[in-house]
Amino acid sequence: MSTDTDLDPARNWKNWHERRIAAVSAPHGPLSLTGTHWLSDYPEGRIPAVPGLWRERGDDVTLTATADDGLTVGGRPLTGEAVLAADRGPIGESRVAHGGRRLVVMRREGLWAVRDFDPGSPARGAFVTVEATPYDDRWVLPGHFRPYGESRTVRVENADGRERGLGLAGELAFSVGGSEHTLRAVVEPDGSLWAVFADGTSGLTSYRFRFLRPSPPAADGTVSVDLNRVLLPPCAFAEHFICPFPPPGNTLPFEVPAGERNVVVR
């Protein structure tokens, strides 16, 4: 079996694609998300689809439950109150569980929510595969990252219809057909880049927008832009994600017939 150290890029891409399908279809992968419940919508603390009493308390959330609620926190049954911070780790390791479900506490722009990941979700049951274009070395492009002097925040619409801030750290530049193009990008904590973009295939032969996640740039800003590894956003797998739409300037004026294209369902 080839690995990521294999010198054949097509085999590397095939392994990457297979791992990606396994990850999105895992018991607590993105297909299992059945709801994102904002606590501000439930000031009394009762979320109809989720057991327990959930209340915001400044920089944390309090969860109150009885034995009948069937909730566990850290693997132990909860009877009483638990104070919860936002979850940062893998979904399957979230502190709060209800049977096989994982209840994930999240915070966005000061608002708290509970996400419900259920391995028995209809979306996971209907999933077949991720349609992706086979590897094509013509879509591996030399690029350059140009950081801004300071981070910039733009307001963009999200998949749930709300507008939120998107922090941008610089521009990722690359050339296609002899012309330079740029995408406004985020720098992740590990130094890698993340760009939300649309192109000439968006909403036609591919999902309405996609993600590009290049590795960290070199010290001189050079970076490989491998469009074969363009990703579908989480909201392509479950409508309850709040993915940001592409910021102004991130719609490419040509088709990118590479990478992940659509979710295939039964």
Buried (B, 14 or more C-beta within 10 A) or exposed (E): EEEEEEEEEBBBBBBBBEEBBEEBBBBBBBBBBBBBBBBEEBEEBEBEEBBBBBBBEEEBBBBBBBEEBBBBBEEEEBEEEBEBEBBEEEBBEBBBBBEEBBBBBBBBEEBBBBBBBBBEBEBBEEBEEBBBBEBBEEBBBEBBBEEEEEEEEEEBEBBBEEEBEBEBBBBBBBEBEEEEBBBBBBBEEEEBBBBBBBBBBBEEEBBBBBBBBBEEBEEEBEBBBBBBBBBBBBBBBBEBBBBBBBBEBBBBEEEBBBBBBBBEEE
